[in-house]
Amino acid sequence: MQPEEPFYLLDGGDGRIPPLFYPMLNKCLAIPLLETWADFLWERGRQEKLVALLHDGAGQGYAAWRVLPAPAAWQAVVSSGLGLKSISF
C-alpha cells in the first residue's frame, strides 16, 4: 500500500463488507479508527464515493471495490459520525 493511493478489495459478492476493509483503511490513515465503526465507515464511504464498486461479481463470484484513502474526506466522515452520535469512542 502506498499512502494516499487507492487500494482494492474483493469480496464474495454476498453484500457483506469485505473483511480487509477496516484493517486496510486503518493502516493507510493517520486518524484513529475503531473496528466497531466499520459498518458506518463502509456505508458513509460509499455515500461519499470514497468506496466504489468496480464489478458486482455477477457470473464470477467476486465483487471488486476501490477505496480512496483521502485523509480529509475520511476525517469529515468520522467527525460527522461522532457529531451525529452514529459512532462513538
C-alpha positions, -999 to +999 in steps of 0.1 A: +000+000+000+011+035-008-001+065+013-030+082-004-031+057-032-064+038-037-065+002-026-086-026-039-107-053-022-125-084-033-155-100-015-177-129-021-204-108-038-227-115-009-233-079+002-212-082+033-183-057+039-150-072+027-131-084+058-100-065+049-118-031+046-113-020+082-077-032+086-065-017+053-083+016+059-070+019+094-035+012+082-035+038+055-050+067+075-033+086+104-067+093+121-077+069+148-104+044+137-122+018+158-132-016+143-167-011+157-171+018+132-165-005+101-202-007+091-207+031+094-174+038+076-184+015+048-218+029+043-207+066+045-177+058+024-200+045-003-223+076+000-193+099-002-178+080-032-148+070-012-157+034-017-167+024-052-180-008-067-159-017-097-175-051-105-206-067-089-192-102-092-221-114-115-210-146-130-176-146-114-185-148-077-163-119-065-172-083-063-144-057-067-141-024-048-118+006-049-112+025-017-098+061-018-077+068+013-084+106+012-075+117+047-095+149+048-127+132+034-124+103+059-118+129+087-150+146+077-169+112+077-156+104+112-163+139+125-198+137+111-204+103+126-192+114+160-213+146+159-244+127+149-236+100+175-237+073+148-203+062+161-186+068+195-155+061+214 
